[in-house]
Amino acid sequence: MNTLTLLPFIVLIAAMFLMTRSAKKKQQQAANMRNEMQPGSGVRTIGGMYATVKEVNEDTVLVDAGPGVELLFAKNAIGAVLTDDEYNRIVHGVEHDLKSDVVPDDASSLTEAGEPADAAAASDDKAVDLGKKDAAEEKADDEASAEAKAGDEPKKTDGDSDAK
């Protein structure tokens, strides 16, 4: 046989090997995570429920989902073991103390300290009207703006030129 005809089969087998290898690695990481669970850890189930681990057995986990609510789950039903900060942030709404990570909601921190955030908008001469106008109104507006510009520029007299 020609090696060129065997090449697609070799590539297919190599791709299957790489895919199964990465899947096995993910399964191993998930099993390690589930085995490292301890009572008091915050967890998220594969169904999206957040709870605190109360007891860990060989194949099951007893979790406390609220006052007086204890649930028994299979270890495979635990989707993630959360850090204390992440669990408190999600369940109790408690943020960590580092405020430097917070991105502001507005752009006020991006402007200069002495200039208010809306000063850039106020610097425009007139507001832009995005509504529809008929041809007569547009012509009147164009003439008014041309007269305003002509009034702002100094008049040239004889002998003045722009050439240098």
KOLFI-624598 format. One line per 5 residues: their letters; for each residue x, y, z of N, C-alpha, C. Coordinates in nm, 4 decimals, decimal comma. Layout:
<sites>
A	X Y Z X Y Z X Y Z ~ ...
</sites>
This chain:
<sites>
MNTLT	0,0825 -0,1187 0,0000 0,0000 0,0000 0,0000 0,0867 0,1248 0,0000 ~ 0,0263 0,2258 -0,0491 0,0938 0,3537 -0,0560 0,0804 0,4257 0,0797 ~ 0,1844 0,4925 0,1239 0,1800 0,5646 0,2519 0,0830 0,6821 0,2453 ~ 0,0581 0,7317 0,1271 -0,0366 0,8424 0,1125 -0,1797 0,7986 0,1431 ~ -0,2130 0,6742 0,1156 -0,3472 0,6259 0,1455 -0,3630 0,5962 0,2945
LLPFI	-0,2540 0,5670 0,3643 -0,2591 0,5412 0,5078 -0,2582 0,6693 0,5907 ~ -0,2175 0,7791 0,5326 -0,2041 0,9054 0,6055 -0,3360 0,9526 0,6693 ~ -0,4496 0,9513 0,6005 -0,5745 0,9943 0,6658 -0,6111 0,9079 0,7862 ~ -0,5864 0,7779 0,7780 -0,6154 0,6899 0,8913 -0,5254 0,7207 1,0096 ~ -0,4008 0,7484 0,9839 -0,3060 0,7815 1,0904 -0,3460 0,9123 1,1581
VLIAA	-0,3848 1,0111 1,0804 -0,4284 1,1404 1,1345 -0,5555 1,1222 1,2180 ~ -0,6482 1,0395 1,1710 -0,7728 1,0141 1,2429 -0,7457 0,9451 1,3772 ~ -0,6602 0,8480 1,3773 -0,6266 0,7774 1,5011 -0,5563 0,8715 1,5987 ~ -0,4664 0,9556 1,5499 -0,3960 1,0512 1,6364 -0,4942 1,1518 1,6969 ~ -0,5893 1,2010 1,6177 -0,6880 1,2970 1,6683 -0,7757 1,2312 1,7749
MFLMT	-0,8167 1,1077 1,7551 -0,8971 1,0368 1,8549 -0,8183 1,0168 1,9840 ~ -0,6906 0,9841 1,9717 -0,6061 0,9670 2,0892 -0,5953 1,0969 2,1683 ~ -0,5739 1,2086 2,0982 -0,5605 1,3379 2,1671 -0,6909 1,3784 2,2350 ~ -0,8052 1,3525 2,1711 -0,9334 1,3888 2,2312 -0,9621 1,3054 2,3561 ~ -0,9363 1,1762 2,3502 -0,9618 1,0927 2,4676 -0,8649 1,1266 2,5801
RSAKK	-0,7453 1,1646 2,5462 -0,6466 1,2008 2,6482 -0,6904 1,3262 2,7245 ~ -0,7391 1,4277 2,6529 -0,7840 1,5501 2,7205 -0,9103 1,5241 2,8030 ~ -0,9985 1,4377 2,7546 -1,1195 1,4038 2,8299 -1,0846 1,3287 2,9582 ~ -0,9886 1,2387 2,9497 -0,9453 1,1654 3,0699 -0,8825 1,2602 3,1706 ~ -0,8084 1,3584 3,1213 -0,7441 1,4554 3,2113 -0,8502 1,5382 3,2845
KQQQA	-0,9551 1,5792 3,2138 -1,0636 1,6558 3,2773 -1,1373 1,5716 3,3797 ~ -1,1630 1,4443 3,3477 -1,2297 1,3552 3,4424 -1,1441 1,3350 3,5671 ~ -1,0129 1,3232 3,5496 -0,9237 1,3054 3,6632 -0,9240 1,4291 3,7530 ~ -0,9238 1,5486 3,6922 -0,9286 1,6728 3,7704 -1,0601 1,6821 3,8484 ~ -1,1712 1,6459 3,7863 -1,3010 1,6504 3,8543 -1,3046 1,5513 3,9702
ANMRN	-1,2487 1,4324 3,9508 -1,2457 1,3327 4,0583 -1,1590 1,3814 4,1744 ~ -1,0457 1,4440 4,1439 -0,9590 1,4984 4,2493 -1,0310 1,6081 4,3269 ~ -1,1024 1,6937 4,2557 -1,1770 1,8024 4,3203 -1,2824 1,7460 4,4148 ~ -1,3537 1,6430 4,3714 -1,4579 1,5831 4,4551 -1,3988 1,5096 4,5748 ~ -1,2806 1,4507 4,5571 -1,2169 1,3798 4,6687 -1,1587 1,4756 4,7723
EMQPG	-1,1299 1,5987 4,7330 -1,0728 1,6967 4,8255 -1,1796 1,7744 4,9031 ~ -1,3082 1,7427 4,8799 -1,4157 1,8094 4,9542 -1,4036 1,7782 5,1021 ~ -1,4287 1,8777 5,1834 -1,4266 1,8606 5,3282 -1,5519 1,9244 5,3858 ~ -1,5946 1,8799 5,5038 -1,7091 1,9470 5,5667 -1,6808 2,0962 5,5873 ~ -1,7776 2,1790 5,5508 -1,7628 2,3236 5,5603 -1,7328 2,3893 5,4270
SGVRT	-1,6989 2,3098 5,3256 -1,6702 2,3647 5,1931 -1,7996 2,4065 5,1245 ~ -1,7949 2,5125 5,0478 -1,9085 2,5540 4,9665 -1,9021 2,4827 4,8329 ~ -2,0156 2,4319 4,7858 -2,0188 2,3585 4,6595 -2,1339 2,4082 4,5732 ~ -2,1217 2,3811 4,4434 -2,2299 2,4050 4,3472 -2,2585 2,2712 4,2814 ~ -2,3832 2,2302 4,2824 -2,4197 2,1034 4,2202 -2,4310 2,1218 4,0696
IGGMY	-2,4413 2,0109 3,9972 -2,4546 2,0205 3,8525 -2,5894 2,0802 3,8139 ~ -2,6824 2,0836 3,9086 -2,8127 2,1468 3,8854 -2,8129 2,2951 3,9154 ~ -2,7014 2,3469 3,9707 -2,6902 2,4896 3,9967 -2,7258 2,5306 4,1383 ~ -2,7413 2,4363 4,2297 -2,7743 2,4700 4,3678 -2,6461 2,4875 4,4485 ~ -2,6432 2,5926 4,5301 -2,5287 2,6208 4,6165 -2,5596 2,5709 4,7564
ATVKE	-2,4610 2,5030 4,8187 -2,4815 2,4490 4,9522 -2,3466 2,4340 5,0208 ~ -2,3514 2,4016 5,1499 -2,2321 2,3787 5,2297 -2,2231 2,2306 5,2620 ~ -2,1036 2,1737 5,2447 -2,0837 2,0315 5,2715 -2,0903 2,0076 5,4212 ~ -2,1707 1,9102 5,4589 -2,1833 1,8763 5,6004 -2,1100 1,7457 5,6319 ~ -2,1178 1,6498 5,5390 -2,0557 1,5196 5,5607 -2,0179 1,4596 5,4258
VNEDT	-1,8989 1,3988 5,4186 -1,8522 1,3364 5,2948 -1,8369 1,1866 5,3196 ~ -1,9053 1,1043 5,2394 -1,8946 0,9585 5,2462 -1,8222 0,9092 5,1220 ~ -1,8187 0,7778 5,1047 -1,7444 0,7215 4,9920 -1,8036 0,7627 4,8575 ~ -1,9344 0,7477 4,8399 -1,9994 0,7808 4,7129 -2,1011 0,8930 4,7241 ~ -2,1291 0,9408 4,8454 -2,2323 1,0422 4,8651 -2,1792 1,1604 4,9445
VLVDA	-2,2528 1,2711 4,9351 -2,2188 1,3932 5,0075 -2,3477 1,4456 5,0698 ~ -2,3431 1,4734 5,2005 -2,4562 1,5342 5,2692 -2,4299 1,6839 5,2750 ~ -2,5223 1,7621 5,2197 -2,5027 1,9074 5,2139 -2,6141 1,9776 5,2898 ~ -2,5814 2,0959 5,3387 -2,6769 2,1810 5,4092 -2,7137 2,2939 5,3139 ~ -2,8387 2,2923 5,2659 -2,8829 2,3908 5,1675 -2,9533 2,5092 5,2309
GPGVE	-2,9704 2,5082 5,3606 -3,0374 2,6169 5,4302 -3,0726 2,5713 5,5703 ~ -3,1360 2,6585 5,6476 -3,1728 2,6202 5,7836 -3,2684 2,5013 5,7846 ~ -3,2212 2,3889 5,8388 -3,3050 2,2709 5,8494 -3,3191 2,1910 5,7215 ~ -3,2450 2,2227 5,6164 -3,2554 2,1517 5,4891 -3,1235 2,0800 5,4624 ~ -3,1265 1,9482 5,4775 -3,0092 1,8662 5,4484 -3,0429 1,7757 5,3317
LLFAK	-2,9531 1,7718 5,2335 -2,9778 1,6930 5,1134 -2,8632 1,5960 5,0919 ~ -2,8930 1,4796 5,0393 -2,7937 1,3785 5,0106 -2,7735 1,3720 4,8595 ~ -2,6505 1,3933 4,8159 -2,6170 1,3917 4,6739 -2,5120 1,2859 4,6464 ~ -2,5098 1,2346 4,5249 -2,3992 1,1514 4,4790 -2,2790 1,2434 4,4577 ~ -2,1596 1,1908 4,4790 -2,0398 1,2746 4,4602 -2,0309 1,3275 4,3175
NAIGA	-2,0778 1,2488 4,2217 -2,0724 1,2913 4,0814 -2,1648 1,4091 4,0532 ~ -2,2594 1,4371 4,1428 -2,3525 1,5477 4,1222 -2,2939 1,6812 4,1671 ~ -2,1748 1,6803 4,2257 -2,1096 1,8048 4,2665 -2,0342 1,8595 4,1468 ~ -2,0740 1,9777 4,1018 -2,0130 2,0375 3,9833 -1,8857 2,1126 4,0130 ~ -1,8784 2,1786 4,1291 -1,7597 2,2575 4,1624 -1,7511 2,2758 4,3127
VLTDD	-1,6287 2,2734 4,3606 -1,6019 2,3094 4,4997 -1,5519 2,4529 4,4956 ~ -1,6194 2,5425 4,5673 -1,5914 2,6853 4,5596 -1,4987 2,7286 4,6727 ~ -1,4233 2,8360 4,6474 -1,3433 2,8960 4,7534 -1,4375 2,9696 4,8486 ~ -1,3878 2,9996 4,9675 -1,4724 3,0690 5,0660 -1,5175 3,2051 5,0151 ~ -1,4268 3,2806 4,9509 -1,4631 3,4130 4,8988 -1,5704 3,4028 4,7913
EYNRI	-1,5537 3,3071 4,7008 -1,6505 3,2922 4,5921 -1,7869 3,2482 4,6450 ~ -1,7878 3,1550 4,7397 -1,9138 3,1073 4,7977 -1,9857 3,2202 4,8718 ~ -1,9128 3,2984 4,9526 -1,9747 3,4099 5,0248 -2,0254 3,5175 4,9303 ~ -1,9532 3,5424 4,8211 -1,9961 3,6433 4,7235 -2,1255 3,6005 4,6561 ~ -2,1360 3,4737 4,6187 -2,2532 3,4259 4,5457 -2,3734 3,4065 4,6385
VHGVE	-2,3529 3,3387 4,7502 -2,4648 3,3008 4,8359 -2,5085 3,4139 4,9277 ~ -2,4122 3,4791 4,9926 -2,4451 3,5808 5,0920 -2,4333 3,7235 5,0380 ~ -2,3806 3,7401 4,9186 -2,3658 3,8736 4,8610 -2,2538 3,9537 4,9246 ~ -2,1582 3,8871 4,9891 -2,0477 3,9539 5,0563 -1,9335 3,9701 4,9575 ~ -1,8928 4,0951 4,9347 -1,7809 4,1222 4,8454 -1,6518 4,1214 4,9250
HDLKS	-1,5408 4,0877 4,8581 -1,4128 4,0947 4,9267 -1,3691 4,2398 4,9393 ~ -1,2676 4,2659 5,0201 -1,2295 4,4021 5,0560 -1,1515 4,4752 4,9474 ~ -1,1029 4,4076 4,8476 -1,0218 4,4728 4,7453 -1,1114 4,5511 4,6504 ~ -1,1128 4,6825 4,6651 -1,1958 4,7673 4,5795 -1,1211 4,8097 4,4536 ~ -0,9919 4,7767 4,4430 -0,9158 4,8154 4,3250 -0,9565 4,7351 4,2027
DVVPD	-1,0209 4,6191 4,2221 -1,0637 4,5375 4,1101 -1,1927 4,5879 4,0466 ~ -1,2607 4,6818 4,1108 -1,3919 4,7256 4,0667 -1,3781 4,8244 3,9514 ~ -1,4525 4,8015 3,8461 -1,4550 4,8908 3,7315 -1,5737 4,9847 3,7507 ~ -1,5532 5,1181 3,7352 -1,6640 5,2106 3,7577 -1,7734 5,1941 3,6529 ~ -1,8964 5,2283 3,6922 -2,0091 5,2171 3,6012 -2,0119 5,3287 3,4979
DASSL	-1,9522 5,4421 3,5313 -1,9537 5,5536 3,4380 -1,8102 5,5888 3,4008 ~ -1,7939 5,6850 3,3145 -1,6621 5,7241 3,2674 -1,6063 5,8419 3,3453 ~ -1,6624 5,8747 3,4607 -1,6167 5,9916 3,5350 -1,4723 5,9770 3,5806 ~ -1,4278 5,8552 3,6075 -1,2896 5,8376 3,6510 -1,1923 5,8500 3,5343 ~ -1,2416 5,8463 3,4123 -1,1548 5,8564 3,2962 -1,1301 6,0009 3,2543
TEAGE	-1,2117 6,0948 3,3012 -1,1925 6,2343 3,2668 -1,0955 6,2981 3,3641 ~ -1,0522 6,4163 3,3317 -0,9593 6,4856 3,4197 -1,0287 6,5195 3,5507 ~ -0,9491 6,5361 3,6569 -1,0050 6,5560 3,7902 -1,0871 6,6844 3,8000 ~ -1,0430 6,7916 3,7368 -1,1123 6,9188 3,7493 -1,2306 6,9333 3,6561 ~ -1,2408 6,8473 3,5581 -1,3441 6,8612 3,4568 -1,4581 6,7633 3,4850
PADAA	-1,5817 6,8083 3,4915 -1,6921 6,7154 3,5132 -1,7112 6,6237 3,3928 ~ -1,7784 6,5116 3,4135 -1,7932 6,4102 3,3095 -1,8712 6,4621 3,1895 ~ -1,9681 6,5509 3,2112 -2,0491 6,5980 3,0986 -1,9944 6,7279 3,0393 ~ -1,8742 6,7677 3,0742 -1,8170 6,8902 3,0181 -1,7873 6,8732 2,8699 ~ -1,7520 6,7530 2,8292 -1,7241 6,7294 2,6874 -1,8507 6,7488 2,6059
AASDD	-1,9627 6,7049 2,6566 -2,0887 6,7220 2,5851 -2,1305 6,8693 2,5841 ~ -2,0977 6,9439 2,6913 -2,1357 7,0833 2,6994 -2,0482 7,1708 2,6110 ~ -1,9314 7,1190 2,5684 -1,8418 7,2010 2,4878 -1,8917 7,2170 2,3447 ~ -1,9828 7,1324 2,2985 -2,0390 7,1480 2,1649 -2,1221 7,2759 2,1602 ~ -2,1189 7,3433 2,0429 -2,1902 7,4708 2,0301 -2,3414 7,4523 2,0377
KAVDL	-2,3926 7,3521 1,9690 -2,5361 7,3300 1,9757 -2,5630 7,1811 1,9730 ~ -2,6774 7,1435 2,0234 -2,7127 7,0021 2,0285 -2,7478 6,9526 1,8890 ~ -2,7237 6,8273 1,8649 -2,7549 6,7668 1,7370 -2,8966 6,7128 1,7428 ~ -2,9789 6,7539 1,6471 -3,1156 6,7065 1,6397 -3,1203 6,5909 1,5412 ~ -3,1605 6,4737 1,5881 -3,1623 6,3559 1,5033 -3,2996 6,3294 1,4426
GKKDA	-3,3927 6,4198 1,4639 -3,5259 6,4036 1,4089 -3,5290 6,4370 1,2609 ~ -3,6353 6,3948 1,1947 -3,6493 6,4222 1,0517 -3,6945 6,5661 1,0312 ~ -3,6428 6,6270 0,9275 -3,6840 6,7624 0,8894 -3,7198 6,7612 0,7422 ~ -3,8087 6,8482 0,7051 -3,8363 6,8594 0,5637 -3,7347 6,9524 0,4995 ~ -3,7323 6,9580 0,3693 -3,6295 7,0296 0,2939 -3,6248 7,1779 0,3296
AEEKA	-3,7390 7,2421 0,3547 -3,7418 7,3847 0,3861 -3,6725 7,4118 0,5193 ~ -3,6944 7,3277 0,6199 -3,6305 7,3473 0,7502 -3,4802 7,3248 0,7403 ~ -3,4369 7,2221 0,6618 -3,2939 7,1963 0,6457 -3,2245 7,3147 0,5783 ~ -3,2868 7,3731 0,4777 -3,2278 7,4866 0,4060 -3,2166 7,6061 0,4998 ~ -3,3184 7,6305 0,5830 -3,3152 7,7423 0,6771 -3,2060 7,7201 0,7816
DDEAS	-3,1909 7,5984 0,8295 -3,0858 7,5680 0,9268 -2,9471 7,5859 0,8662 ~ -2,9289 7,5425 0,7407 -2,7990 7,5580 0,6742 -2,7640 7,7053 0,6565 ~ -2,8618 7,7864 0,6186 -2,8370 7,9300 0,6004 -2,8038 7,9963 0,7334 ~ -2,8729 7,9583 0,8408 -2,8467 8,0164 0,9718 -2,7072 7,9793 1,0206 ~ -2,6653 7,8575 0,9991 -2,5308 7,8178 1,0433 -2,4241 7,8848 0,9583
AEAKA	-2,4499 7,9077 0,8287 -2,3531 7,9763 0,7431 -2,3385 8,1218 0,7865 ~ -2,4483 8,1861 0,8225 -2,4416 8,3253 0,8689 -2,3676 8,3341 1,0020 ~ -2,3888 8,2372 1,0895 -2,3204 8,2380 1,2190 -2,1702 8,2221 1,1994 ~ -2,1299 8,1354 1,1071 -1,9875 8,1160 1,0813 -1,9274 8,2411 1,0188 ~ -1,9986 8,3027 0,9296 -1,9477 8,4231 0,8638 -1,9335 8,5361 0,9648
GDEPK	-2,0212 8,5433 1,0619 -2,0148 8,6478 1,1637 -1,8990 8,6257 1,2601 ~ -1,8567 8,5036 1,2798 -1,7480 8,4732 1,3725 -1,6110 8,5059 1,3142 ~ -1,5955 8,4897 1,1821 -1,4649 8,5131 1,1199 -1,4450 8,6627 1,0963 ~ -1,3220 8,7121 1,1156 -1,2963 8,8532 1,0875 -1,3026 8,8798 0,9372 ~ -1,3488 8,9965 0,9017 -1,3589 9,0352 0,7610 -1,2198 9,0685 0,7079
KTDGD	-1,1932 9,0287 0,5839 -1,0650 9,0592 0,5211 -1,0734 9,1973 0,4572 ~ -0,9658 9,2651 0,4677 -0,9571 9,3962 0,4023 -0,8542 9,3863 0,2923 ~ -0,8450 9,4930 0,2130 -0,7464 9,4922 0,1050 -0,6064 9,4830 0,1635 ~ -0,5237 9,4045 0,1045 -0,3866 9,3903 0,1503 -0,3664 9,2699 0,2411 ~ -0,4745 9,2171 0,2989 -0,4602 9,0963 0,3824 -0,4635 8,9737 0,2909
SDAK	-0,3770 8,8814 0,3161 -0,3798 8,7574 0,2382 -0,3390 8,6425 0,3290 ~ -0,3749 8,5274 0,2849 -0,3408 8,4083 0,3628 -0,2027 8,3571 0,3294 ~ -0,1400 8,4065 0,2231 -0,0088 8,3580 0,1811 0,0994 8,4073 0,2761 ~ 0,1990 8,3292 0,2948 0,3077 8,3657 0,3839 0,4337 8,3915 0,3093
</sites>
